[in-house]
Amino acid sequence: MTRLLSVAGYVGQSLRLMVGVPEYSAYVAHMRSRHPNKPPMSYQEFFQECQTARYDGRVGRCC
């Protein structure tokens, strides 16, 4: 059952990314685990960054 919930979470995240809905909670979790010394962007900054990356054609990955 746990595996099924995990797979469902990945599918849901993939669907949100395909339609362009950014996953702020995943970003914050990533920043806390991989970059604890840097404060995460606010939701508004994150959303703007995602929109710019999506429509500007650049890749906005840090890792």
C-alpha positions, 0 to 999 in steps of 0.5 A: 500500500505504501508503494502505491501511495508513493507511485501515486504521488509521483504521478500527481507531481508529474501531471502537475508539472506537465500542465505547468503547476509548480510544486512549491512544497517540493522546492522548499523541501529540496532547499532545506535538505540540499541547501540549508544555508540558503533561504528559499524563495517566497512563493511569489518569487518561486512562481515568477521563476518557474514562469520565466523558466517555462516561457523563456526557454532556459533551464532553472535547475540548481543541481 
